[in-house]
């Protein structure tokens, strides 16, 4: 069984150590390295094979130039150029200490394991040659003479099987030799191999085929018929019986095809290290739970080790209880069993969130997209320069009024970035959680942020000093009548809204408990623009423009307090490397 892999300078990994088990589930956002880790294992296996083939029956020379590997042999790691395998496309280092040097950058992959209670370790290093070829040799040890480590027999005895996500099913399938079959699977052309794998299991292991047939019938109610090789066409034909009808395999559902592919692949690779990339693809929630149970059962029956990369929360829940789960956020690491909210968040947080959080070092949680514009406008109005700077390009996550989403998201991202800080600002509500040392919660004292721009004089100033009036500043003869008209219109509308509040016993439009946006500002501006016979130019998304028209003495001191709190988080943050 493999217990650990160390990867250096391979694709997006600079230097990582990943704990392995049986089974082990890799979980994390897209582009976080889950598939890359699986590919590193397949590259290591290919290197072991090529080295063993060359030096199987002859002594290894003292000077090891390495064995050549062609790009086309990397069917599980398809690349247009071997250069794409190197992190940041760097195969040589630049100047060091002002001296022109070009030390070689090598990909290093070290795999550790235990076979028959004997621990072993085997590392390989890879040198770039050109766009088509690179060289592989055992890793140098750390002695002054830099001798290469021998390849242990335990490593030579291993076999791997890599299965990418299901890609459909071809209408016809020619019979493939094992090499061609492996190439198509590695290249992700699983649509062309399902019948071949079924035929292989059917002919080589009839007992296993009977188990496959029974599992599919139990799960989907469909009875698989034995695959047939049609020599005249060189094709493999396969059907199934459902509700008394015999149908071609191409008529089956994607979930059945996916489950069948997993089963026959694992039986075909008995005794191997099986690498499964998104085995939950195309499966609904119940099937995802069933397929993980099936994978672990078949792995046990076939004496295989299973390493799974998945996005599925269901599979994560299943694995979390008893098996090893590796979070691919920041450096890959095992998930603390006590962090249940982190476990769930990792299936829902996208890579962009981790990337932005790494750049900013802090997170601002707001209810909606208009809140940020309002905060920026207030910072500018009161000349709060630190707040202006902090709010220029913050990482803002909109969460509505769902306080729980803040914790789920923040602690999920913090799993990768331990020094991350966060602050959440909500409309007035009762918070059912305490502040965390690195996550602070705040609420407005008034009903919502729009209450702080909702005053009689602010609206009157907008009507008499707003953009419609400013357009006429060069023609004062026409400007004053417009000012008078707009003032009268705004006062009339405010009187109407105030009267409706009085009739309904709701106090005044300026009370702190009023939902200012929906109950006051929206109806006032709808009526105001009707009065002056213009389309409504003040939608909710533009309410931040009212900040400019608040009288100085009516700017609530709470505004500065909230901006100070945001600045405090932004100022003390330590940006992760």
C-alpha positions as CSV (number, residue, x, y, z in Angstrom):
1,X,0.0,0.0,0.0
2,X,1.2,3.5,-0.8
3,X,1.4,5.7,2.2
4,X,2.9,9.0,0.9
5,X,3.9,10.9,-2.2
6,X,6.2,13.9,-2.4
7,X,6.0,16.0,-5.6
8,X,8.5,18.7,-6.6
9,X,8.4,21.0,-9.6
10,X,5.6,19.1,-11.3
11,X,3.0,21.2,-13.0
12,X,1.4,23.5,-10.3
13,X,3.2,21.8,-7.4
14,X,6.5,23.3,-6.1
15,X,7.0,21.0,-3.2
16,X,4.2,19.1,-1.5
17,X,3.8,16.0,0.5
18,X,0.5,14.1,0.3
19,X,-0.5,11.4,2.8
20,X,-2.1,8.3,1.2
21,X,-4.2,5.5,2.5
22,X,-6.7,2.9,1.3
23,X,-9.1,4.4,0.4
24,X,-8.1,8.1,0.3
25,X,-10.2,10.8,-1.2
26,X,-8.8,14.1,-2.6
27,X,-11.2,17.0,-2.4
28,X,-11.0,20.6,-3.4
29,X,-12.0,23.2,-6.0
30,X,-11.2,23.0,-9.7
31,X,-7.6,23.6,-10.6
32,X,-6.4,22.9,-7.1
33,X,-4.2,19.9,-8.1
34,X,-6.3,16.8,-7.4
35,X,-5.9,15.4,-10.9
36,X,-2.2,16.6,-11.0
37,X,-1.5,14.4,-8.0
38,X,-3.0,11.4,-9.7
39,X,-1.0,12.2,-12.8
40,X,2.2,12.4,-10.7
41,X,1.6,8.8,-9.6
42,X,1.2,7.7,-13.2
43,X,4.4,9.5,-14.2
44,X,6.2,7.8,-11.4
45,X,4.9,4.4,-12.5
46,X,6.0,5.0,-16.1
47,X,9.5,6.0,-14.9
48,X,9.8,2.8,-12.8
49,X,8.7,0.7,-15.8
50,X,11.1,2.3,-18.2
51,X,14.0,2.1,-15.8
52,X,13.2,-1.5,-14.9
53,X,12.9,-2.5,-18.6
54,X,16.3,-1.1,-19.4
55,X,18.2,-2.5,-16.4
56,X,16.1,-5.7,-15.7
57,X,18.9,-8.1,-16.6
58,X,22.1,-6.1,-16.6
59,X,24.1,-4.0,-14.1
60,X,23.3,-0.4,-13.6
61,X,26.2,1.9,-14.8
62,X,27.9,4.1,-12.2
63,X,27.1,7.2,-14.3
64,X,23.3,7.1,-14.8
65,X,22.3,9.2,-17.8
66,X,18.7,8.2,-17.3
67,X,16.2,6.5,-19.6
68,X,14.5,8.4,-22.3
69,X,10.7,8.8,-22.1
70,X,8.7,10.1,-25.1
71,X,5.9,12.5,-24.6
72,X,3.6,10.2,-26.4
73,X,4.1,7.5,-23.8
74,X,2.4,9.9,-21.3
75,X,-1.1,8.9,-22.2
76,X,-2.4,9.6,-18.7
77,X,-0.7,13.0,-18.7
78,X,-1.4,14.3,-22.3
79,X,0.7,17.4,-23.1
80,X,1.6,19.2,-26.3
81,X,5.2,19.6,-25.1
82,X,7.1,17.9,-22.3
83,X,7.9,21.5,-21.1
84,X,4.3,21.7,-19.8
85,X,5.2,19.1,-17.1
86,X,7.5,21.6,-15.4
87,X,6.2,24.0,-12.9
88,X,6.0,27.5,-14.3
89,X,7.6,26.0,-17.5
90,X,11.1,26.4,-15.9
91,X,13.7,23.7,-16.6
92,X,16.7,25.9,-15.7
93,X,17.2,28.5,-13.0
94,X,18.4,32.0,-13.7
95,X,21.2,34.0,-12.2
96,X,22.0,33.4,-8.5
97,X,23.8,35.9,-6.4
98,X,24.6,38.0,-9.4
99,X,26.5,35.2,-11.0
100,X,25.2,33.7,-14.2
101,X,24.2,30.1,-13.4
102,X,21.8,27.6,-14.9
103,X,21.3,24.7,-12.6
104,X,18.9,22.1,-13.8
105,X,15.3,22.1,-12.4
106,X,14.3,18.5,-12.0
107,X,10.9,17.1,-11.4
108,X,11.1,14.8,-8.3
109,X,8.5,12.3,-7.3
110,X,9.1,10.2,-4.2
111,X,6.6,7.5,-3.3
112,X,6.6,5.7,0.0
113,X,4.7,2.5,0.9
114,X,4.5,-0.7,2.9
115,X,4.5,-4.1,1.3
116,X,4.1,-7.2,3.4
117,X,4.9,-5.2,6.5
118,X,8.1,-3.9,4.9
119,X,8.3,-0.1,4.5
120,X,10.0,1.2,1.4
121,X,10.7,4.4,-0.4
122,X,11.5,5.1,-4.1
123,X,12.2,8.5,-5.7
124,X,12.6,9.4,-9.3
125,X,14.0,12.5,-10.9
126,X,13.1,13.8,-14.4
127,X,15.3,16.0,-16.6
128,X,14.0,18.0,-19.6
129,X,15.6,17.2,-22.9
130,X,13.4,18.7,-25.5
131,X,9.7,19.2,-26.3
132,X,9.3,15.5,-27.2
133,X,11.6,13.7,-24.7
134,X,12.7,13.8,-21.1
135,X,15.0,11.6,-19.0
136,X,14.2,9.6,-15.9
137,X,16.5,8.1,-13.3
138,X,16.4,7.1,-9.6
139,X,16.6,10.1,-7.3
140,X,20.0,11.1,-5.9
141,X,20.4,10.7,-2.2
142,X,21.7,13.4,0.1
143,X,25.2,12.1,0.6
144,X,28.1,14.3,-0.5
145,X,28.8,11.9,-3.4
146,X,25.2,12.3,-4.6
147,X,24.8,8.6,-5.3
148,X,21.5,7.5,-6.9
149,X,19.1,5.4,-4.8
150,X,18.3,1.9,-6.1
151,X,14.8,1.1,-7.2
152,X,13.3,-1.4,-4.6
153,X,11.6,-4.6,-5.8
154,X,8.4,-3.5,-4.0
155,X,8.2,-0.5,-6.3
156,X,8.9,-2.6,-9.4
157,X,6.0,-5.0,-8.5
158,X,3.4,-2.2,-8.4
159,X,0.8,-1.7,-11.1
160,X,-1.5,1.3,-11.6
161,X,-4.8,1.9,-13.2
162,X,-5.9,5.5,-14.0
163,X,-9.5,6.1,-14.9
164,X,-10.6,9.6,-15.9
165,X,-14.2,10.8,-15.9
166,X,-16.8,9.0,-18.1
167,X,-17.0,10.6,-21.5
168,X,-20.1,8.9,-22.9
169,X,-20.3,5.7,-25.0
170,X,-19.6,5.1,-28.6
171,X,-22.2,3.4,-30.7
172,X,-19.7,0.8,-31.9
173,X,-16.5,-0.5,-30.3
174,X,-13.7,-2.4,-32.0
175,X,-11.8,-4.9,-30.0
176,X,-8.6,-3.4,-28.6
177,X,-5.3,-5.0,-27.5
178,X,-4.3,-4.2,-23.9
179,X,-1.8,-1.4,-24.9
180,X,-4.4,0.4,-27.1
181,X,-7.0,0.0,-24.3
182,X,-4.7,1.6,-21.8
183,X,-3.9,4.5,-24.1
184,X,-7.5,5.3,-24.7
185,X,-8.3,5.1,-21.0
186,X,-5.4,7.4,-20.2
187,X,-6.4,9.9,-22.9
188,X,-9.9,10.1,-21.4
189,X,-11.5,8.3,-24.3
190,X,-13.5,6.2,-22.0
191,X,-16.4,6.2,-24.6
192,X,-14.4,3.7,-26.6
193,X,-13.4,1.2,-24.0
194,X,-16.5,0.1,-21.9
195,X,-17.4,-2.9,-24.0
196,X,-13.7,-4.0,-24.2
197,X,-13.3,-3.9,-20.4
198,X,-16.6,-5.8,-20.0
199,X,-15.3,-8.4,-22.5
200,X,-12.0,-8.6,-20.7
201,X,-13.5,-9.3,-17.3
202,X,-16.1,-11.7,-18.8
203,X,-13.3,-13.8,-20.5
204,X,-10.6,-13.6,-17.8
205,X,-12.6,-13.6,-14.6
206,X,-16.2,-15.1,-15.0
207,X,-16.8,-15.0,-11.3
208,X,-16.1,-11.3,-11.2
209,X,-18.3,-10.8,-14.3
210,X,-21.2,-12.5,-12.4
211,X,-20.7,-10.1,-9.5
212,X,-20.7,-7.1,-11.9
213,X,-24.0,-8.3,-13.5
214,X,-25.6,-8.7,-10.1
215,X,-24.5,-5.3,-8.8
216,X,-25.9,-3.5,-11.9
217,X,-29.2,-5.4,-11.6
218,X,-29.4,-4.6,-7.9
219,X,-28.7,-0.9,-8.5
220,X,-30.5,-0.2,-11.8
221,X,-32.9,-3.1,-12.4
222,X,-31.2,-3.9,-15.7
223,X,-29.8,-7.3,-16.5
224,X,-26.5,-7.2,-18.4
225,X,-26.1,-9.8,-21.2
226,X,-22.7,-11.3,-21.9
227,X,-20.6,-9.3,-24.3
228,X,-19.9,-10.9,-27.7
229,X,-16.9,-10.6,-30.0
230,X,-18.0,-10.4,-33.6
231,X,-15.0,-11.5,-35.6
232,X,-16.3,-10.5,-39.0
233,X,-16.4,-6.8,-38.0
234,X,-13.7,-7.0,-35.3
235,X,-16.2,-5.4,-32.9
236,X,-17.5,-6.2,-29.4
237,X,-21.3,-6.1,-29.0
238,X,-23.1,-5.8,-25.7
239,X,-26.8,-5.5,-24.7
240,X,-28.9,-5.5,-21.6
241,X,-32.4,-6.5,-20.7
242,X,-34.8,-4.0,-19.1
243,X,-38.5,-4.5,-18.5
244,X,-38.5,-7.5,-20.9
245,X,-36.8,-5.6,-23.8
246,X,-33.3,-6.3,-25.0
247,X,-31.5,-3.0,-25.7
248,X,-28.1,-2.1,-27.0
249,X,-25.7,-0.8,-24.4
250,X,-25.7,2.6,-26.0
251,X,-29.4,3.0,-25.0
252,X,-28.5,2.8,-21.3
253,X,-28.4,5.8,-19.0
254,X,-25.1,7.6,-18.2
255,X,-25.3,6.7,-14.5
256,X,-25.5,3.0,-15.4
257,X,-22.6,3.3,-17.8
258,X,-20.5,5.2,-15.3
259,X,-21.1,2.6,-12.6
260,X,-20.4,-0.3,-15.0
261,X,-17.2,1.4,-16.1
262,X,-16.0,1.7,-12.5
263,X,-16.8,-1.9,-11.7
264,X,-15.2,-3.6,-14.8
265,X,-12.1,-1.3,-14.6
266,X,-11.5,-2.2,-10.9
267,X,-11.9,-5.9,-11.6
268,X,-9.6,-5.6,-14.7
269,X,-7.0,-3.9,-12.5
270,X,-7.2,-6.4,-9.5
271,X,-4.3,-6.0,-7.1
272,X,-3.4,-2.6,-8.5
273,X,-3.3,1.0,-7.2
274,X,-6.5,2.3,-8.8
275,X,-6.7,6.1,-9.5
276,X,-10.3,7.3,-10.0
277,X,-10.8,10.9,-11.2
278,X,-14.4,12.0,-10.4
279,X,-16.1,8.6,-10.2
280,X,-19.2,10.4,-9.1
281,X,-19.7,12.1,-12.5
282,X,-23.2,11.7,-14.0
283,X,-24.6,10.2,-10.8
284,X,-27.4,11.6,-8.7
285,X,-27.0,11.9,-4.9
286,X,-28.2,8.4,-4.0
287,X,-26.1,6.8,-6.7
288,X,-23.0,8.8,-5.4
289,X,-23.4,7.2,-2.0
290,X,-23.9,3.8,-3.5
291,X,-20.9,4.1,-5.8
292,X,-18.5,5.0,-3.0
293,X,-19.6,1.9,-1.0
294,X,-19.2,-0.2,-4.2
295,X,-15.7,1.2,-4.8
296,X,-14.5,0.4,-1.3
297,X,-16.1,-3.1,-1.4
298,X,-14.6,-4.0,-4.7
299,X,-11.2,-2.6,-3.7
300,X,-11.2,-4.9,-0.7
301,X,-12.3,-7.9,-2.8
302,X,-9.7,-7.3,-5.4
303,X,-6.9,-6.4,-3.0
304,X,-6.5,-3.0,-4.6
305,X,-5.7,0.4,-3.2
306,X,-8.1,3.2,-4.3
307,X,-7.2,6.9,-4.6
308,X,-10.2,9.1,-5.5
309,X,-10.4,12.7,-6.7
310,X,-13.9,14.1,-6.3
311,X,-16.1,17.1,-5.9
312,X,-19.0,15.2,-4.4
313,X,-20.2,16.3,-0.9
314,X,-21.9,12.8,-0.6
315,X,-18.6,11.0,-1.3
316,X,-16.8,13.4,1.1
317,X,-19.3,12.6,3.8
318,X,-18.9,8.9,3.3
319,X,-15.1,9.1,3.4
320,X,-15.0,11.5,6.2
321,X,-16.4,9.1,8.7
322,X,-13.9,6.3,8.3
323,X,-11.3,7.0,5.6
324,X,-8.6,9.5,4.8
325,X,-9.6,12.8,3.2
326,X,-7.0,15.1,1.8
327,X,-8.0,18.8,1.2
328,X,-6.4,20.3,-1.8
329,X,-6.5,23.9,-0.6
330,X,-3.2,25.6,0.0
331,X,-0.8,22.7,0.4
332,X,-2.7,19.4,0.4
333,X,-3.3,18.2,3.9
334,X,-5.6,15.8,5.7
335,X,-8.9,17.4,7.1
336,X,-9.2,17.7,10.8
337,X,-12.1,15.4,11.8
338,X,-13.5,18.1,14.1
339,X,-14.0,20.7,11.3
340,X,-17.4,19.5,9.9
341,X,-18.2,22.9,8.4
342,X,-14.9,23.0,6.6
343,X,-15.6,19.5,5.2
344,X,-18.8,20.7,3.6
345,X,-17.4,24.0,2.5
346,X,-14.6,22.4,0.5
347,X,-17.1,21.0,-2.0
348,X,-18.7,24.4,-2.6
349,X,-15.9,26.9,-2.7
350,X,-14.4,27.6,-6.1
351,X,-10.7,28.1,-6.8
352,X,-11.2,31.8,-7.6
353,X,-12.2,32.4,-4.0
354,X,-8.9,30.9,-2.7
355,X,-7.0,32.8,-5.2
356,X,-8.6,36.2,-4.3
357,X,-8.2,35.5,-0.6
358,X,-4.6,34.8,-1.1
359,X,-4.1,38.1,-2.8
360,X,-6.0,40.3,-0.4
361,X,-5.5,38.4,2.9
362,X,-8.9,39.3,4.2
363,X,-12.6,38.9,3.3
364,X,-15.5,41.3,3.5
365,X,-19.0,39.7,3.8
366,X,-21.9,41.9,2.8
367,X,-25.6,41.2,2.2
368,X,-25.7,42.5,-1.4
369,X,-23.9,44.2,-4.2
370,X,-25.2,47.7,-3.3
371,X,-23.7,47.6,0.2
372,X,-20.1,47.9,-1.1
373,X,-21.0,50.9,-3.3
374,X,-22.6,52.6,-0.3
375,X,-19.6,52.0,2.0
376,X,-17.2,53.3,-0.7
377,X,-19.4,56.4,-1.1
378,X,-19.4,57.0,2.7
379,X,-15.6,56.6,2.9
380,X,-15.1,59.2,0.2
381,X,-17.7,61.6,1.7
382,X,-16.2,61.7,5.1
383,X,-12.6,61.6,3.7
384,X,-11.7,58.4,5.5
385,X,-8.6,57.7,3.5
386,X,-7.7,54.3,5.0
387,X,-11.2,53.1,4.3
388,X,-11.0,54.4,0.7
389,X,-7.9,52.4,0.2
390,X,-9.2,49.3,1.9
391,X,-12.4,49.3,-0.1
392,X,-10.8,49.9,-3.5
393,X,-10.4,46.3,-4.4
394,X,-11.6,44.2,-1.5
395,X,-12.6,40.5,-1.8
396,X,-16.3,40.8,-1.1
397,X,-18.6,37.8,-0.7
398,X,-22.3,38.4,-0.9
399,X,-24.2,36.2,1.5
400,X,-27.7,37.8,1.8
401,X,-28.8,37.6,5.4
402,X,-27.5,34.0,5.9
403,X,-25.1,34.4,8.7
404,X,-24.2,30.6,8.6
405,X,-22.8,31.0,5.1
406,X,-20.2,33.4,6.4
407,X,-18.7,30.8,8.7
408,X,-19.0,28.0,6.2
409,X,-17.2,30.0,3.5
410,X,-14.6,31.7,5.8
411,X,-13.4,28.6,7.6
412,X,-13.3,26.7,4.4
413,X,-11.0,29.2,2.8
414,X,-9.0,29.6,6.0
415,X,-8.3,25.8,5.8
416,X,-5.8,26.8,3.0
417,X,-4.9,30.3,4.4
418,X,-4.6,30.1,8.2
419,X,-3.8,33.8,8.6
420,X,-6.9,34.9,6.7
421,X,-9.0,37.6,8.4
422,X,-12.7,38.3,7.8
423,X,-15.4,40.8,8.7
424,X,-19.1,40.5,8.1
425,X,-21.6,43.4,8.1
426,X,-25.3,42.7,8.1
427,X,-28.5,44.7,8.3
428,X,-29.9,44.9,11.8
429,X,-30.7,41.4,13.1
430,X,-30.0,39.2,16.1
431,X,-26.8,37.3,15.5
432,X,-26.8,33.8,16.9
433,X,-23.0,33.5,16.9
434,X,-20.0,35.0,18.6
435,X,-17.0,36.7,17.0
436,X,-14.0,34.5,16.2
437,X,-10.5,35.7,16.8
438,X,-10.1,36.1,13.0
439,X,-13.7,36.6,11.9
440,X,-15.7,39.6,13.2
441,X,-19.5,40.1,12.9
442,X,-21.2,43.5,12.9
443,X,-24.8,44.7,12.3
444,X,-26.1,48.2,11.6
445,X,-28.0,49.8,14.5
446,X,-30.7,51.0,12.0
447,X,-32.7,48.6,9.9
448,X,-30.4,48.7,6.9
449,X,-27.6,50.7,5.4
450,X,-30.1,52.7,3.2
451,X,-31.6,54.2,6.4
452,X,-28.4,56.3,6.7
453,X,-29.2,58.2,3.5
454,X,-32.9,58.3,4.0
455,X,-33.6,61.8,5.4
456,X,-35.9,64.6,4.3
457,X,-33.0,67.1,3.7
458,X,-31.0,64.5,1.7
459,X,-33.9,63.9,-0.7
460,X,-34.6,67.6,-1.0
461,X,-30.9,68.3,-1.7
462,X,-31.0,65.6,-4.4
463,X,-34.0,67.2,-6.0
464,X,-32.6,70.7,-6.0
465,X,-28.8,70.0,-6.5
466,X,-28.8,66.7,-8.3
467,X,-27.5,65.9,-11.8
468,X,-30.7,67.0,-13.5
469,X,-30.2,70.5,-12.1
470,X,-26.5,70.6,-12.6
471,X,-26.9,70.1,-16.3
472,X,-28.5,73.6,-16.4
473,X,-25.8,75.4,-14.3
474,X,-24.6,77.4,-17.3
475,X,-28.1,78.7,-18.0
476,X,-29.4,80.1,-14.7
477,X,-32.4,81.6,-16.4
478,X,-33.8,78.1,-16.8
479,X,-32.1,76.5,-13.8
480,X,-34.1,78.2,-11.1
481,X,-37.5,77.2,-12.4
482,X,-36.3,73.6,-12.6
483,X,-35.1,73.8,-9.1
484,X,-38.4,75.1,-7.9
485,X,-40.3,72.4,-9.8
486,X,-38.1,69.6,-8.5
487,X,-38.3,70.9,-4.9
488,X,-42.1,71.1,-5.1
489,X,-42.3,67.6,-6.6
490,X,-40.1,66.0,-4.0
491,X,-42.0,67.7,-1.1
492,X,-45.3,66.6,-2.5
493,X,-44.1,63.0,-2.9
494,X,-42.6,63.0,0.6
495,X,-45.9,64.3,2.0
496,X,-47.8,61.5,0.3
497,X,-45.5,58.8,1.6
498,X,-45.5,60.3,5.1
499,X,-49.3,60.4,5.1
500,X,-49.5,56.7,4.1
501,X,-47.2,55.9,7.0
502,X,-49.4,57.8,9.4
503,X,-52.6,56.1,8.1
504,X,-51.0,52.7,8.5
505,X,-49.7,53.5,12.0
506,X,-46.1,52.9,10.9
507,X,-44.6,56.1,12.4
508,X,-42.6,58.3,9.9
509,X,-40.4,57.4,6.9
510,X,-37.3,58.5,8.8
511,X,-37.6,56.0,11.7
512,X,-34.7,53.6,12.3
513,X,-37.0,50.5,12.1
514,X,-38.3,51.3,8.6
515,X,-36.9,49.3,5.7
516,X,-35.8,52.5,4.0
517,X,-35.0,51.0,0.5
518,X,-38.3,49.2,-0.2
519,X,-40.7,51.3,1.9
520,X,-39.4,54.8,1.4
521,X,-36.8,55.4,-1.3
522,X,-38.1,53.2,-4.1
523,X,-41.7,54.6,-3.9
524,X,-40.5,58.2,-3.4
525,X,-38.3,58.1,-6.5
526,X,-40.9,56.3,-8.6
527,X,-43.4,59.1,-7.9
528,X,-40.9,61.9,-8.1
529,X,-39.8,61.1,-11.6
530,X,-43.4,60.6,-12.6
531,X,-44.1,64.2,-11.3
532,X,-41.3,65.7,-13.4
533,X,-42.2,63.5,-16.4
534,X,-38.9,61.6,-16.7
535,X,-37.9,58.0,-16.5
536,X,-36.7,56.8,-13.1
537,X,-33.0,57.6,-12.9
538,X,-32.6,56.5,-9.2
539,X,-33.0,52.7,-9.0
540,X,-31.9,50.9,-5.8
541,X,-28.5,50.1,-7.3
542,X,-27.9,53.9,-7.5
543,X,-28.9,54.8,-3.9
544,X,-25.2,55.2,-3.0
545,X,-25.3,58.5,-5.0
546,X,-27.5,60.0,-2.3
547,X,-24.5,60.0,0.1
548,X,-23.2,63.1,-1.7
549,X,-26.4,65.0,-0.7
550,X,-26.5,64.2,3.0
551,X,-26.0,67.3,5.2
552,X,-22.8,67.1,7.2
553,X,-24.6,67.2,10.5
554,X,-26.9,64.3,9.5
555,X,-24.0,61.8,8.7
556,X,-24.4,59.3,11.5
557,X,-21.2,58.7,13.6
558,X,-21.9,54.9,13.3
559,X,-20.7,55.2,9.7
560,X,-17.2,56.0,10.8
561,X,-17.2,53.3,13.4
562,X,-18.1,50.7,10.8
563,X,-15.4,51.9,8.4
564,X,-12.9,51.9,11.2
565,X,-13.7,48.3,12.0
566,X,-13.2,47.3,8.3
567,X,-9.9,49.2,8.2
568,X,-8.7,47.5,11.4
569,X,-9.1,44.1,9.7
570,X,-7.5,45.2,6.4
571,X,-4.6,47.0,8.3
572,X,-3.5,44.1,10.5
573,X,-3.8,41.3,7.9
574,X,-0.8,39.2,7.1
575,X,-1.0,38.3,3.4
576,X,-0.1,34.7,2.8
577,X,2.8,33.8,0.6
